[in-house]
Amino acid sequence: MAVATLLQREGLLAAPQKPIFDERFSLEPKVPAFVPKARAMISLFMHGGPSHMDLTDPKPELTRLHGTEYGENVHFSFINRASKKLLGSPWKFQKHGQCGTEISELLPGLASIVDDITLVRSMHTGANGHEVSIRYWHGGIPGVTGRPTMGSWISYALGSAVDNLPAYLVLTDPGGHPVDGVSNWSNGWLPALYQGTVVRAKEPRIFNLHPPAGLRGKPQEHYLRFLNELNQDHLRRHPGEHDLEARIAGYELAAQMQTAAADALDISGESEATKKLYGIDHKETKEYGTRCLIARRLVERGVRFVQLFLNGQPWDNHTNISSALPAVCRRTDIPSAALVKDLNQRGLLDSTIVHWGGEIGRLPVTENNGQPDNFGRDHNGQGFSAWFAGGGFKAGITYGETDEVGHRAVVNKVTPNHIQATILKLFGVDYSKLHYRDNGQERSLTDGRECRVIDEILA
């Protein structure tokens, strides 16, 4: 029985496939609709809107036209600070890797892994606001709050690969939550069981992980057994109470996590070379590097979906972009690249998707009326960049284009819905067949919006 169970969980048992979703609300592993390439995903979400024409999407024509008046229509978020003077990037781009992808001097880490990534230069949300685009990325519909996020859908579709760690974990910033707060990892109208579990940004990363000394060992075992009997009796008298089922499952998981979580979150046993790779030996990169390393340790132990967030929206460079943009790059670039390198050298990158990107990009014109000592860039959801590595994405390619100044996606436009459908396919899930019945209504991640899998960027 034990062998059969293990074989089934590893997908090695020749048995009829179960449906990708059903009415059993649990984290028991489910068989994908087809053979998956990805078993885990780490999303490095960059709230605020990284400036693509300064980082990943070189625009020589924008540089040539620097200081001239832009002749196209522009939607400004802050009209009182608006300007139509084009702003060429003050940072140099250079080709890197065998693929020759051009990357800004601000991202030396990314430059070192270009042969491992798919760089999408034609992302498009069609909206310039933060929250409307954040909810599009996470929940599938622009601007609509209260919807399940990607991690919740994956947990619902596939369950957990392990019994002693959550399927969906969120690593937050010590400075606080990102813009739109807990909506970034909400379960929406899916059962509470599928909500992201937040790990604290500093020690202790999980409160009350260990029982008091007097309850450890046999006393705790007896207590938990008795508690489970009470819970199951209560559940039998209240069938169909999904929140109650989730609460009971949470208690059971908490007991199993006492050893597993403590081990996964403890990086003290990592080699000095590994810590140096992530920049943990430097003040600027120590905190984010630590979380990237923990993310690797989590997927290594079977966690399906991990998200890393930054406090507020540090990429929202309306002013002082000349100093603010390099600062946030120095904080995140080396750790992000280290994560890809580390997964690769451990043989985990083939089965782990790494995503890097924000909800929007920036405009090609200056903000703050072009003042040279305080200039910035306003929001732009019409065209921007994101990159993906591992888990079935093609390595060493760029996909899509923005126009000659980086304002709008003009070749192979990609929406968050396209990315969601593509990622689900890599997990072995058909997005068009992944549904949940909410108050008698069939709901899905995209709820009927135009969507497709981008097969061109898949290996």
N, C-alpha and C positions, 0 to 999 in steps of 0.2 A: 504493500500500500504506500509506504513511504517513497519507494523508488518511483512508482507510477506518478505520485504527486509531483516529485521533483522533475521528472521528465516532462510532465504536462506544463509546468511553469516555465521550463526552458524551451518550450515549443518543439520538443523532440519526440513526442508521443503521437503515433499515427492514430488519430481519433477524429470523429466528426467535429467540425468547427462549430462552436457556439456562436450565436449572434453577437455582433459587436456591442449591442446594448440591450438591456432587458429591464425588467422591473425589480431586479435584485439590487438594492442600493448598498453596495459594499465595496471594499477595496480589494476583493479577491481578484487575482489576475485573470484577464479575459483574453481569448485568442483573437488576434487581429484578423481583418477580412482577407488580407494577403500578406505575404512575407515582408516584414518591415526591414528597412535599412537602418533606422534610428531606434534606439532603445531609451535614450535620454536627451534632454535639451537644457542648455544653460542660456538664459537671455540676459545680456548685459544692456539694460535699457538706459538710454541717455536722455533724461528729461530736459526739455528746453529747446531742442532743435539745433544740432551741430551744424556749423556752417560748411556745407559741402564744397563750395567753390574755394574755400580756404584749406580744405582737408583732403578730399577724395576725388574731386571732379575739377581738374585744371581747365581754366578758360582763358587761353591766350588772347582771344578777341576782347574779353572783358578787361584784360590788362591794357590792351591797345586803346580801348575807348575810355579808360579811366579819366574821371573828371568831366566827361561830356554828359549831355542831357539824354536820358533814356526815352525813346520815342514810343514805347509800348505802354499799355494800360497796366497800372499796378494797384493791387488791393493792399492798402496799408492798415495795420492794426492800430497804429498810433499816428494819426494824421497831423497832430500838432508838432511832431518831431520829424515829419516826413521830408524826404528830398528825392528828386529823380536823377541825381548825379550818380553815375555809375562808379562803383568802387572796385578797382582791380585788387586782387589779393596781394598783400604785402609780403607773403611767404612764397618761397620757391618750391617748385615741384620737380621731381626726378623719377626716372624709370627705375624699377627694382625687380629683382627676381628674374627667372627665366621667362616669365610671361611678359615682363616689361611694363607692368602696370605703374602708372604715375601716381605718386603719393606725396603729400606735403611734407616739408621738413619738420612740421610740428608732430608728426606721427612716425618716429623711427621704429617703434615696436611693430606697428601695422606694416611698415615697409619690409620688415624682416620675415613676414609670413604671407606675402601676397601670392606666393605659389600654392598656398593652402586654402585660399578663400574664393568665394563668389562675391564680387562687388557689384551690387545693383545700383546703377546711377540714375534710375528713372522712377523712383518711388513717388507716389502721388496720393494725397488724401483729398484734395480739392477744397480743403478748409485750412485757414491759417491759424485758428485758435488752438491752444494747448489741449484743453480738456476734450474738445470735440474730436481731435485727432488721437489723443491717448485712448479714448474709449473705442475708437475705430480699431486701433491696433490690438487692444486687449479683448474687447467684447464683440467685435464684428460689425457694429453699426455706429456710424459717426454720431457723437454727441449724446447717445442714449446711455444713461446710467442704470445700475441695477441688473446688469447682464453678467452671465458667467464669463470668466476670462479663459484664455487659451489653456492655461495649466489646469483649470477645473475641467474643461472638456476632455483633455487628454486623460486625466485621472478617472473621469466618468467612463470613458470609452475603453480604457485598458486596465484600470485598477492599479494596484501597487505590485511591483516586482519583488518586494521583500515584506516581511512581517514586522520588522522592528524599527522602521523609519517611515515617516510620512511619504506619500507619493509626490507631494507638491510642497516645496519649501521656498521661503522668501527670506533673503538676506538684506536687511535694511541698513541704512546709513546711520552712524552714531549721531549725526546732526539732526536727525528727524526723518519724517516720512517724505516721499516725493509729492509733487503736485497731484491732486486728486486722491491722495491718501489711500485708504484701504480699498477703494474701488479698483486699484491696480491688480489686486489678487482676489477679488470677490468671487464667490460661487453663484451669485445672482439667484435665479430661481431653481438652480440645481440643488439637491440636498446638501446640507451644511457639511457633510462628510467630505465634499470635494473642494472646500475652500483652502487657499494657501495657508500653510502653517508658518508663522513669522518666527524667525530666530533673531534674538536680540543682537544688536551691533557690538556689544561689549560683554565681557564676562560679568556674571554668569550668563551665557547665551540662552540658556533655558532655565527659568526659575524652578525651584523645588524638584530638581531632577533626581535627587537622592533622598531617601526617607531618613528620619531621625535615627540615630544609632540604635535606640531601643527597639525599633520596629524592623530592623534589617534581618534578612535570613528567613527562618521558619515563621516568626510572627507575621511578617509581611505576606508570606505565601498563604497562610491561613486567612488573614484579613481579606486579601484579594479574592480568594475562592468564595468566601462568604458574601462579599460584595457582589460578585458576579451572579451568585444564586439569587440575590435580591433583585438585581437588575433584570435578569432574565424573567423572573416571575412578574415583575412590573411590566415588562415588554409584552408578555403573553396577554396581559389584561388590557393592553393598549396597542393592538396590532395596527400597522400602517403609519405609526408616528415616526416619520423620517428623522426629525430632529432628535428624538429620543434614541433611535438607533445610532445616529452619528455620535451622540454624547457617550453612549456605552462603548462604541468602538474606539472613541478617543481615550477613554479610561484604560481600555485594554492595551492600546498602543503605547500609552504613557508608561505602563509597567514594563513593556518590552524595550522601550527606548532608554531605560536607565543605563544600560551598558552600551548599547549601540550608538546612541547619540553622543554620549560623552567621548567615545572613541573617535567618531567622525569629526567632531568639532575641535579636537585637540591636535594642533599641528606641531607640537613639541618634538614628535618623533621624526618629522621630516628632515631630510639632509640639509646641510647648510647651502649646498649648491642649489637645491630646489627653492629654498627661501630666497636666495639671491636672485634666482631667475624671475621670481614674482616681485622683486623690488622691496621685499620685507626689511631689508637692511638699510633702506633710505626713508627718511621722514615723509617725503611727499607721496610715496607709493606704498608705504607700510600698511595702512588701513585697507585700501582697496585691494592690494595684493593679497592680504590675509583672507579676505572674503572670496577672492577668485580661487585661492588654494583650497579653501573649505568647500567651494562648489565642486571642484574636482574630486575631493574626498567623498562628497555626497553621492555623485553619480557613480563613482567607483564602487560604492556600497549598495547601489540599486535604486537610488532616488530617481524618479522619472523626469521631474521638471523643477528647475531651480531658477529663480529670478534674483538679480542684483539691481538695487536701485540706489540713486544718489539723493541727497537731501535737496528738497525744493526743485529747482530747475537750473543747474549751473551752466548749461549750454545756451541759456537765453540771453545772448550777448547784445542787448540793445545799445549799450554804451561800453566804452573801455574795452572793445574787442581786442585791441592790440596787446593788452595784458591779461584779460580774463580768459581768452581762448587758449593761449599757451599754458595758463595755469591749470585748467581742467584737463588739458591733454597730458601734461606731465603727471597728473594724479592717476589717470586711468589707462593710458596707452600701453606702457610696459607690462602691467599686470594682465591686461586683456590679451596681448600677444603671447604672454607667458602661458596663459591658460591653454591656448591652442597648441603651443609647442609641447607642453607637458602632457596633454591628452594624447598627442601624436606619438610621443616617445614611449608611452605606456600602452599603446595599441588600443586606445579608447576613442580616438577621434573618428574612426570609421563608423562607430555606432552612437556618437554624441554630436548633436547639432549645437553649434555656438552661434548666437545671434548678437550683433552689435548695431545699435542705431537708436535714433530718437523718433519722436512723433511727427516732426516737421523739419524743414531746413531753414535757410535764411534767404533774404532778397539780395539781388546783385547791386542794389543802390544803397547809398549811405543813409543812416538815421542820425538824428541829432543835427540836421542841417549841414552835415559834412564837416563838422569841426574836427580838425586834425588831432587834437589832443583828447577827444572824447567820443569819437565816432563809433558807430555800431551798425548792426543790420537788423531789420525787422523780420517778422515771421514770414514763412513761405511754405505752404503745403502743396504747391503746384509742381514741385520737382525737387528731389533731394536724394541722398544716398543711404544705404544700409549694407552691411556685409554679413555673410554666413559662411561657416566652415563646418566640414565634417558631416556625418550622418546621412550621406548620399548626395550632398551638393557637389557640383563640379568644382575642381580645384584650379586656381590660376586663371580665372576668366573675369571679364567685366560684362555686364549686361545692361542694355538700355542706354539712352542718352538724354541729357537736357539740351536746351537750345544753346546758342553760342555764348550767352552770358550766364547760363545756369538758372534761368527763371522758371522755365516750364519743362516738364518731361515731354519729349517729342518723338522718341523712338522706344517702342516696347514699354509702354506705360504699365507700371505695376502698382496695384493697390494693396493695402493690408489684407483684404479678402483673398487676393491671389496668393499671398504669402501663407495665410492660414490654411488654405486648401492644399498648398504644396507641402507644408510641414506635416499636416495630417496624413498625406499620402506616404511620406517617408516613415511615419509611425505605423503604416499598414492600415490606415483608416480612410475610408471613402467619405469625404466631407458631405456628399449629397445624401448619404444614408445614415448619418449620425444625427439622431433626433432625441428629443426628450418631450414627454407629454406633460405640459404645464396647464393645470386647470382645464383639461380637455382639449388644449390646443397643441399641435405639433410645433415644437420650437427647435431651432438649429443655430449653429454658430453664426451663419450668415443670413438666416431667415429670408431666403429667396433672392438676395442681392446677386447681381451679375458676378460670376466667379469662375475661375479656372485654375487648374494645376499648371504651373510653368515648367513643363517638361524640359525646356531648353536649358535650364540651369541645373538639371539633375544628372548625376553621373550614370 
